[in-house]
Structure formats: structure tokens, C-alpha cells
Amino acid sequence: MEQIEKYILDFSVLIWGTPLLILLLGGGLFFMLYSRLTPVRYIGHAIDILRGKYDDPEEAGQINHFQALSTALAATVGMGNISGVAVAITSGGPGAIFWMWVSAMIGVTTKFFTGTLAVMYRGKDDKGQIQGGPMYIITEGLGKKWKPLALFFALTGMVAVFPIFQSNQLTQVFRDVVLIPNGVNTGFGTDLITGLIISAFMAVVIFGGIKRIGKVTARIVPLMVVIYVVCVLFIIFSHPDKLVMATKLIFTDAFRADAVLGGAIGTIIITGIKRAAFSNEAGIGTAPLAHGAAKTNEPVREGLVAMLGPIVDTLIVCTMTALAILVTGVWQNGNSDGITLTAEAFDTAMPGIGPYILILCVLFFALSTMFAFPYYGSKCATFLFGTRSQIPYNVLSVASATLAAVVSIDVVIAFIDSAYALMAFPNMTAALILSPKVIHATKDYFHRLKTKQM
């Protein structure tokens, strides 16, 4: 078992090398320049779309724009924002947050391109149901000769979206904040029971399909973001004397080769980009699986909605988590990682009650992600094996949540990082090749919008 864990950790380090960083950052910069930041200039219009101003229930798709973004955000606004940020700081130093910002800003236009393509090139499953996602973008947009690339994405996608990080961290925070402080003897059996309970909650929703997932996440996501943001803002502004120093540290540490915790500057950059990729998934290819189900015949509209994801997820929520950890000073203790570090920040600012409020937030964040991920994975399984594979895949996904409750956090993170990296190659390759199609559609859409032809 130890040897397997070592292989997973080593492969994660190997795959997140220069080629992948060039693909994600270089590709994102290309999208920014090629589009001349056109999508970003229409954020107000994107919000109108999200509010339902242009919704038409008769258009193709399964869920409305808001539900599509909620499902995508349910998968991104989650443990990556609470635990992932803590991991970034402990492994890369405060400067890693700066590189998360850079990756997110670039990711805005990446999400626009991939979200647009998700609707532009939709396919059908073996029951004739409209489906979207990178595997359909590849086969419908690039042609059947590219199908091996689509199969590769679907295969890695099935594995990448196992809800193992969420289950692992939910179990950890329950153990460290509730059980141990109250004198409960914990161990393998306790974690396993927690994992089984988590899996049961998850199963109730995911076996209802995308419509139930869309309805549940549309209610949970806004609520959980509001609760978490209010609490984190309280923590930040209860330490006003530390706020400027914490913000300054993020910028100065980002360019220091002898960074406080991160060591070489390359490590800081890679750590920030890794955690940003896990947080907002721009370029990875998961979000198009949700946006491809949107009820719309206008691909650009869904691309505009999709680009809001990194703004909410990384630039707002992740930044707040980072500042809460930095202003409270808990990151310097060196004894905690992941969700436990964030819990210490909450306990420092709100003694006694803070960690329990975090548990409530974590429960919402983790479960909402665990509702969305199996949908992603089942779409990949459907592409590979047909619709008959959905139920077996969901069973496998639920089982993985139970197993993850008793596995080391380092192995879980390395496993996900590796799978995400493998997904990024086919997704970004297809998006770059098909980018002229997006630009043509964008010009046509905004021309019609200005001349009121729509």
C-alpha cells in the first residue's frame, strides 16, 4: 500500500511539469488576447442571462442557465475554497495565493471558450438525449478521427471526479473539531462510519439525475456562499491591523525565491496554479459537462455564464479564506494542514462556536460538490459505455467517498491533481483548435445583440 501511495505522489509531481503549465497558462493567455477581452466587457450582460432574462424553456437542454452555473459552482465552490486554500498556503506559502489569482484571471476567458463550445458541439447519448462536455466537443467539433482523445478524456474524467477529497476533508473536520475535543476515541472504525453516513446523503440526491442535482444545488450554492462569506468577512475585519500586512505578504511572497514556506519560486507558482485548477477547474474540462446541459440555443450565452465561475470561486471566495488564515496567524503554527488549519482560523476569531460554524459551511460545500461530481463522472461513463453504466458508476462513486474517509490527505490530493492534469490535455487541445469557431460565434452574437435581432 505504501508503494502505491508513493507512485501516486511521484506521478503527481511529474505530470504537473512545464508542458502542463504552458498549456493552461499559455492557452489561457492566448484566449485572452485572441478574444481581445470581449467576454469580460459583457459581465453585466452575463448577469442578465444568469437572472433568467433570456431563458426559453422550449430551447434544447435540460437545465436553465442559473442551474447550470450552480451545478458547475457546486463542483468548484467547495472544499477547494476552504481546504484547498489552506493546503496552498502550507505547501507553497502565502505567495501561492497570488498565483491562484493569476490563474483565475486567465481562467475567466478559458471558461468562456470551453463553455461556449460545450453548447456549440453537443452530441447525443444512446437514448437520444442531448449531452455536452469535452468528449462531445472533440468528436462533434474535430471529427471522428479525434475520438481516441475523447475516449481518453472520458476515461480520466470518470476517475478525476470521484468525490474523495470532499469526503476525506469532511471526515477530518468532524474528527478534529467534534470528536477529539470531546474525548471520543477515534480511529479507522470512526472514520469509516463517518464515510458511510456521508455516502448515504450523497446517494439520495445523485440517483435522482441532473434535474434533481440542478434544483438542489440552485438552492444550496447561494446559501452556502452567503453564510461562508459573512463568517469569513467577520474574521478578516476583526483583525483590521493585520489585513494590510496579510495582503502585502501575498504579493511579496509570490516573487521571493526564499519564500516563507514555499521555498523555490517555481514551487510557489506550481502550487498556486494546482490549487487554482482544483478550485475553479478552468481548462480542466469538468465545467463544460454541466454547461453543456443548459437550455439554450445560443452557445455564447452559456460561455458568458461559465466565465463567472472563476470570479466567484477563486477571486472572491478563495481570497477570503486566504485572508482569514493569514490575519489570524494560524498558518505559522506549522502543525496543521487542510481543513484543520481553516478551523483554527475560525476558532481564533470566534472561540468555541467558530469551528462548528465552519462544519456547517463545510457540510454544504462538500455535499454540494459531491452531488455534482457523480453527474460529471456518469456523463463520461455514458460516453464510454452507454446510459446503462450510469447507475453502476454512481454506485462506484458513492463507494469511493466511503473509502476516501480513511485515506491520507496527501495521497488524495496527489491522485486528484494527477487526474485533473490528464483531463486538461485533451480539453485544452480541443478548445485551442476550435477557438476560431468561438470567435466567429461571439462576433455574430454581439452583432445581433446590438442590432436587437435576438
C-alpha positions as CSV (number, residue, x, y, z in Angstrom):
1,M,0.0,0.0,0.0
2,E,2.8,2.4,0.9
3,Q,4.5,1.7,-2.5
4,I,1.2,2.5,-4.3
5,E,0.9,5.8,-2.4
6,K,4.5,6.7,-3.3
7,Y,3.8,6.1,-7.0
8,I,0.7,8.3,-6.9
9,L,2.7,11.1,-5.2
10,D,5.6,10.8,-7.6
11,F,3.3,10.8,-10.7
12,S,1.6,14.0,-9.5
13,V,4.9,15.8,-9.3
14,L,5.9,14.6,-12.7
15,I,2.7,15.4,-14.6
16,W,2.5,18.9,-13.2
17,G,5.6,20.0,-15.1
18,T,6.3,22.7,-17.6
19,P,4.2,21.4,-20.5
20,L,1.0,21.4,-18.5
21,L,1.7,24.9,-17.1
22,I,2.4,26.2,-20.6
23,L,-0.9,24.6,-21.8
24,L,-3.0,26.1,-19.0
25,L,-1.4,29.5,-18.6
26,G,-0.3,29.9,-22.2
27,G,-3.6,28.7,-23.6
28,G,-5.5,31.0,-21.3
29,L,-3.4,34.0,-22.3
30,F,-4.0,33.1,-25.9
31,F,-7.8,33.1,-25.3
32,M,-7.5,36.5,-23.6
33,L,-5.6,38.1,-26.5
34,Y,-7.5,36.3,-29.2
35,S,-10.8,37.5,-27.8
36,R,-9.5,40.9,-27.0
37,L,-11.2,40.5,-23.6
38,T,-14.6,40.9,-25.4
39,P,-16.4,38.5,-23.0
40,V,-15.1,40.3,-19.9
41,R,-16.6,43.6,-21.2
42,Y,-20.0,42.0,-21.1
43,I,-20.1,40.8,-17.4
44,G,-23.4,42.8,-16.9
45,H,-25.0,41.0,-19.8
46,A,-23.8,37.7,-18.4
47,I,-25.5,38.5,-15.1
48,D,-28.7,39.3,-17.0
49,I,-28.5,35.9,-18.7
50,L,-27.9,34.3,-15.3
51,R,-31.0,36.1,-13.9
52,G,-33.1,34.4,-16.5
53,K,-33.8,37.3,-18.7
54,Y,-33.2,35.2,-21.8
55,D,-34.4,31.9,-20.6
56,D,-36.6,29.9,-23.0
57,P,-37.9,26.5,-21.7
58,E,-38.5,25.4,-25.3
59,E,-34.8,25.5,-26.2
60,A,-32.7,22.4,-26.3
61,G,-31.1,21.3,-23.0
62,Q,-32.1,20.0,-19.5
63,I,-31.5,22.8,-17.0
64,N,-31.6,26.6,-17.1
65,H,-28.5,28.9,-17.1
66,F,-28.7,29.5,-13.3
67,Q,-28.9,25.8,-12.6
68,A,-26.1,25.1,-15.0
69,L,-23.8,27.6,-13.2
70,S,-25.0,26.4,-9.8
71,T,-24.1,22.8,-10.7
72,A,-20.7,24.0,-12.0
73,L,-20.1,26.1,-8.9
74,A,-21.3,23.3,-6.7
75,A,-18.3,21.3,-8.1
76,T,-15.9,24.3,-7.8
77,V,-17.1,26.4,-4.8
78,G,-16.4,23.6,-2.4
79,M,-13.5,22.1,-0.4
80,G,-11.0,23.7,-2.7
81,N,-12.1,27.1,-1.3
82,I,-11.8,26.1,2.3
83,S,-9.3,23.2,2.5
84,G,-7.5,23.7,-0.8
85,V,-6.5,27.3,0.1
86,A,-5.1,26.1,3.4
87,V,-3.1,23.4,1.5
88,A,-1.8,26.0,-0.9
89,I,-0.5,28.2,2.0
90,T,1.0,25.3,4.0
91,S,2.8,23.8,0.9
92,G,3.6,26.9,-1.1
93,G,3.4,29.8,1.3
94,P,1.2,32.9,1.2
95,G,2.6,33.8,-2.3
96,A,0.8,30.8,-3.8
97,I,-2.4,32.8,-3.4
98,F,-1.1,35.4,-5.9
99,W,-0.6,32.7,-8.5
100,M,-4.1,31.4,-7.8
101,W,-5.3,34.8,-8.7
102,V,-3.3,34.9,-11.9
103,S,-4.5,31.5,-12.9
104,A,-8.1,32.5,-12.1
105,M,-8.0,35.8,-14.1
106,I,-6.7,33.8,-17.1
107,G,-9.2,31.2,-16.4
108,V,-12.1,33.6,-17.0
109,T,-11.6,33.6,-20.7
110,T,-10.8,29.9,-20.8
111,K,-14.1,29.2,-19.2
112,F,-15.8,31.4,-21.8
113,F,-14.3,29.4,-24.7
114,T,-15.0,26.0,-23.2
115,G,-18.5,26.9,-22.0
116,T,-19.4,28.2,-25.5
117,L,-18.0,25.1,-27.1
118,A,-20.0,22.9,-24.7
119,V,-23.2,24.1,-26.2
120,M,-21.9,24.6,-29.8
121,Y,-20.9,21.0,-30.1
122,R,-23.3,18.9,-28.2
123,G,-24.0,15.3,-29.0
124,K,-26.5,12.6,-28.1
125,D,-26.3,9.5,-25.9
126,D,-27.6,6.1,-26.9
127,K,-31.1,7.2,-25.8
128,G,-31.1,10.3,-28.0
129,Q,-30.7,12.7,-25.0
130,I,-28.7,15.8,-25.7
131,Q,-25.3,15.8,-23.9
132,G,-22.4,18.1,-23.7
133,G,-18.8,18.0,-22.5
134,P,-15.2,17.9,-23.8
135,M,-15.7,14.4,-25.3
136,Y,-18.6,15.7,-27.4
137,I,-16.7,18.9,-28.3
138,I,-13.8,16.7,-29.6
139,T,-16.0,14.2,-31.6
140,E,-18.5,16.7,-32.9
141,G,-16.1,19.6,-33.4
142,L,-12.9,17.9,-34.5
143,G,-14.4,14.8,-36.1
144,K,-14.4,11.0,-35.5
145,K,-10.7,10.6,-36.1
146,W,-10.1,12.5,-32.9
147,K,-12.3,10.1,-30.9
148,P,-9.3,8.4,-29.1
149,L,-8.7,11.8,-27.5
150,A,-12.3,12.0,-26.4
151,L,-12.1,8.5,-25.0
152,F,-9.0,9.4,-23.1
153,F,-10.8,12.4,-21.6
154,A,-13.8,10.4,-20.6
155,L,-11.7,7.7,-19.0
156,T,-9.7,10.1,-16.9
157,G,-12.8,12.2,-16.2
158,M,-14.6,9.2,-14.6
159,V,-11.7,8.9,-12.1
160,A,-11.0,12.6,-11.5
161,V,-14.4,13.4,-10.2
162,F,-14.6,10.8,-7.6
163,P,-15.7,12.8,-4.5
164,I,-12.7,11.6,-2.5
165,F,-11.2,15.0,-1.4
166,Q,-14.6,16.2,-0.1
167,S,-15.3,13.0,1.8
168,N,-11.7,13.0,3.2
169,Q,-11.8,16.5,4.5
170,L,-15.4,16.3,5.8
171,T,-14.3,13.3,7.8
172,Q,-11.2,15.1,9.0
173,V,-13.0,18.2,10.2
174,F,-15.7,16.2,12.0
175,R,-13.0,14.1,13.7
176,D,-10.7,17.0,14.7
177,V,-13.3,19.5,15.7
178,V,-16.2,17.5,17.1
179,L,-14.9,14.1,18.2
180,I,-11.4,14.5,19.5
181,P,-12.1,17.8,21.5
182,N,-15.0,15.9,23.3
183,G,-12.8,13.0,24.3
184,V,-14.1,10.5,21.8
185,N,-11.6,7.8,20.8
186,T,-11.2,7.9,17.1
187,G,-9.6,5.6,14.6
188,F,-10.2,3.6,11.4
189,G,-13.7,2.5,12.5
190,T,-14.9,6.0,13.4
191,D,-13.7,7.4,10.1
192,L,-15.3,4.6,8.2
193,I,-18.7,5.2,9.9
194,T,-18.4,8.9,9.0
195,G,-17.7,8.0,5.4
196,L,-20.7,5.7,5.2
197,I,-23.0,8.4,6.5
198,I,-21.6,10.9,4.0
199,S,-22.1,8.4,1.2
200,A,-25.7,7.8,2.2
201,F,-26.6,11.6,2.0
202,M,-24.8,11.7,-1.3
203,A,-26.7,8.8,-2.8
204,V,-30.1,10.3,-2.0
205,V,-29.5,13.2,-4.4
206,I,-27.3,11.8,-7.2
207,F,-29.6,8.9,-8.1
208,G,-32.2,11.5,-9.0
209,G,-30.2,12.7,-12.0
210,I,-29.2,16.1,-13.3
211,K,-32.7,17.7,-12.8
212,R,-32.7,16.9,-9.1
213,I,-29.0,17.9,-8.8
214,G,-29.7,21.2,-10.6
215,K,-32.6,22.0,-8.2
216,V,-30.7,21.1,-5.1
217,T,-27.5,22.9,-6.0
218,A,-29.5,26.0,-7.1
219,R,-30.8,26.3,-3.6
220,I,-27.7,25.2,-1.7
221,V,-24.9,27.1,-3.5
222,P,-26.2,30.7,-3.0
223,L,-27.0,29.9,0.7
224,M,-23.7,28.3,1.5
225,V,-21.7,31.1,-0.2
226,V,-23.6,33.8,1.8
227,I,-23.1,32.0,5.1
228,Y,-19.4,31.4,4.5
229,V,-18.7,34.9,3.1
230,V,-20.3,36.6,6.1
231,C,-18.3,34.5,8.6
232,V,-15.0,35.0,6.8
233,L,-15.6,38.7,6.5
234,F,-16.2,38.8,10.2
235,I,-12.8,37.1,10.8
236,I,-11.0,39.4,8.4
237,F,-12.4,42.7,9.8
238,S,-12.0,41.6,13.4
239,H,-8.2,41.8,12.7
240,P,-8.1,45.2,10.8
241,D,-4.5,45.8,11.9
242,K,-3.3,42.6,10.2
243,L,-5.3,43.0,6.9
244,V,-2.8,45.2,5.1
245,M,0.1,43.1,6.2
246,A,-1.5,39.9,5.1
247,T,-2.4,41.3,1.7
248,K,1.2,42.7,1.2
249,L,2.6,39.2,2.2
250,I,0.7,37.5,-0.6
251,F,2.3,39.8,-3.2
252,T,5.9,39.9,-1.7
253,D,6.0,36.1,-1.0
254,A,4.9,35.4,-4.6
255,F,8.2,36.5,-6.0
256,R,10.7,35.5,-3.3
257,A,12.9,32.5,-4.0
258,D,13.3,32.1,-0.2
259,A,9.5,32.4,0.4
260,V,8.3,31.9,3.9
261,L,7.1,28.4,3.5
262,G,7.2,27.6,-0.2
263,G,10.9,27.5,-1.0
264,A,11.8,28.0,-4.6
265,I,9.6,30.4,-6.6
266,G,8.8,27.6,-9.1
267,T,7.2,25.6,-6.2
268,I,5.1,28.6,-5.3
269,I,3.9,29.1,-8.8
270,I,3.1,25.5,-9.4
271,T,1.3,25.2,-6.0
272,G,-0.8,28.2,-6.8
273,I,-1.8,27.0,-10.2
274,K,-2.5,23.5,-9.0
275,R,-4.8,24.7,-6.2
276,A,-6.5,27.2,-8.6
277,A,-7.1,24.4,-11.1
278,F,-8.7,22.3,-8.3
279,S,-10.6,25.3,-7.1
280,N,-12.1,26.7,-10.3
281,E,-11.2,23.9,-12.8
282,A,-10.6,26.4,-15.7
283,G,-9.1,24.4,-18.5
284,I,-9.6,21.1,-16.8
285,G,-12.9,20.3,-18.6
286,T,-15.4,19.5,-15.9
287,A,-17.5,22.6,-16.1
288,P,-18.4,22.1,-19.7
289,L,-20.1,18.9,-18.6
290,A,-22.6,21.0,-16.7
291,H,-22.8,23.9,-19.1
292,G,-23.5,21.6,-22.0
293,A,-26.8,20.7,-20.3
294,A,-28.1,24.3,-20.3
295,K,-31.4,25.1,-22.0
296,T,-30.2,27.4,-24.8
297,N,-29.6,27.6,-28.5
298,E,-27.1,30.4,-28.1
299,P,-23.7,28.9,-27.2
300,V,-22.1,32.3,-26.4
301,R,-24.7,32.9,-23.7
302,E,-23.6,29.9,-21.8
303,G,-20.0,30.8,-22.3
304,L,-20.7,34.2,-20.7
305,V,-22.4,32.4,-17.8
306,A,-19.5,30.0,-17.5
307,M,-16.9,32.7,-17.2
308,L,-18.5,34.0,-14.0
309,G,-17.3,30.8,-12.2
310,P,-13.6,31.7,-11.6
311,I,-14.6,35.2,-10.4
312,V,-17.0,33.9,-7.7
313,D,-14.9,30.8,-6.9
314,T,-11.3,31.9,-6.8
315,L,-11.1,35.7,-6.9
316,I,-13.8,36.1,-4.2
317,V,-14.2,33.0,-2.0
318,C,-10.7,31.7,-2.1
319,T,-9.3,35.2,-1.4
320,M,-11.5,35.5,1.7
321,T,-10.3,32.1,3.0
322,A,-6.7,33.0,2.5
323,L,-7.0,36.3,4.3
324,A,-8.8,34.7,7.2
325,I,-5.9,32.2,7.6
326,L,-3.3,34.9,7.3
327,V,-4.7,37.6,9.5
328,T,-5.3,35.1,12.4
329,G,-1.7,33.9,12.1
330,V,-2.6,30.2,12.3
331,W,-0.7,29.4,9.2
332,Q,2.6,29.9,11.1
333,N,1.9,27.2,13.6
334,G,3.1,24.5,11.3
335,N,1.2,21.7,13.0
336,S,-2.0,21.7,10.9
337,D,-2.9,21.3,7.3
338,G,-6.0,21.2,5.1
339,I,-9.4,21.8,6.7
340,T,-7.9,21.8,10.3
341,L,-5.9,24.9,9.6
342,T,-9.1,26.8,8.4
343,A,-10.9,25.5,11.5
344,E,-8.1,27.0,13.7
345,A,-8.6,30.4,12.0
346,F,-12.4,30.2,12.8
347,D,-11.7,29.2,16.4
348,T,-9.2,32.0,16.8
349,A,-11.7,34.7,15.7
350,M,-14.8,33.1,17.1
351,P,-13.7,30.9,20.1
352,G,-15.8,27.9,20.8
353,I,-18.5,28.5,18.1
354,G,-16.3,29.2,15.2
355,P,-15.3,25.6,14.3
356,Y,-18.9,24.5,14.5
357,I,-20.0,27.2,12.0
358,L,-17.2,26.0,9.7
359,I,-18.5,22.5,10.0
360,L,-21.9,23.7,8.8
361,C,-20.3,25.5,5.9
362,V,-18.1,22.5,5.1
363,L,-21.1,20.3,5.1
364,F,-22.8,22.5,2.5
365,F,-19.7,22.9,0.4
366,A,-18.6,19.3,0.4
367,L,-22.1,17.8,-0.2
368,S,-22.9,20.1,-3.0
369,T,-19.7,19.2,-4.7
370,M,-20.4,15.5,-4.1
371,F,-23.8,15.9,-5.8
372,A,-22.3,17.5,-8.9
373,F,-19.2,15.2,-9.3
374,P,-21.1,11.9,-9.9
375,Y,-23.1,13.6,-12.6
376,Y,-19.9,14.6,-14.3
377,G,-18.5,11.1,-14.0
378,S,-21.7,9.4,-15.1
379,K,-21.6,11.5,-18.3
380,C,-18.1,10.3,-19.0
381,A,-19.2,6.7,-18.3
382,T,-22.2,7.1,-20.6
383,F,-19.9,8.3,-23.4
384,L,-17.8,5.2,-22.9
385,F,-20.3,2.5,-22.1
386,G,-23.8,3.9,-22.8
387,T,-26.5,5.0,-20.4
388,R,-26.7,1.6,-18.8
389,S,-23.5,2.5,-17.0
390,Q,-24.9,5.4,-15.0
391,I,-26.2,3.5,-12.0
392,P,-23.1,1.3,-11.7
393,Y,-20.9,4.4,-11.9
394,N,-22.9,6.2,-9.3
395,V,-22.6,3.2,-7.0
396,L,-18.8,3.2,-7.6
397,S,-18.7,7.0,-6.9
398,V,-20.6,6.5,-3.6
399,A,-18.2,3.7,-2.6
400,S,-15.1,5.9,-3.3
401,A,-16.5,8.5,-0.9
402,T,-16.5,5.8,1.8
403,L,-13.0,4.7,1.0
404,A,-11.6,8.2,1.0
405,A,-12.7,8.8,4.5
406,V,-9.9,6.5,5.7
407,V,-7.1,7.5,3.3
408,S,-4.2,10.0,3.8
409,I,-4.9,13.6,2.6
410,D,-1.6,13.8,0.7
411,V,-2.5,10.7,-1.4
412,V,-6.0,12.0,-2.1
413,I,-4.6,15.4,-3.3
414,A,-1.9,13.8,-5.5
415,F,-4.5,11.4,-7.0
416,I,-6.9,14.3,-8.0
417,D,-4.1,16.5,-9.2
418,S,-2.8,13.8,-11.5
419,A,-6.3,13.0,-12.9
420,Y,-7.0,16.7,-13.5
421,A,-3.7,17.2,-15.3
422,L,-4.6,14.3,-17.6
423,M,-8.0,15.8,-18.3
424,A,-6.5,19.2,-19.2
425,F,-4.5,18.0,-22.2
426,P,-7.4,16.8,-24.4
427,N,-9.8,19.6,-23.2
428,M,-7.3,22.5,-23.9
429,T,-6.1,20.9,-27.1
430,A,-9.7,20.8,-28.5
431,A,-10.5,24.3,-27.2
432,L,-7.4,25.8,-28.8
433,I,-8.1,24.2,-32.2
434,L,-11.7,25.2,-32.2
435,S,-11.1,28.7,-30.9
436,P,-11.8,30.4,-34.3
437,K,-15.3,28.9,-34.2
438,V,-15.9,30.6,-30.8
439,I,-14.6,34.0,-32.1
440,H,-16.9,33.8,-35.1
441,A,-19.9,32.9,-32.9
442,T,-19.0,35.7,-30.5
443,K,-18.9,38.3,-33.2
444,D,-22.2,37.2,-34.6
445,Y,-23.9,37.0,-31.2
446,F,-22.9,40.5,-30.1
447,H,-23.7,42.0,-33.6
448,R,-27.2,40.5,-33.3
449,L,-27.4,41.8,-29.7
450,K,-26.5,45.3,-30.6
451,T,-28.9,45.4,-33.6
452,K,-31.7,43.8,-31.4
453,Q,-32.1,40.8,-33.7
454,M,-32.5,38.4,-30.8
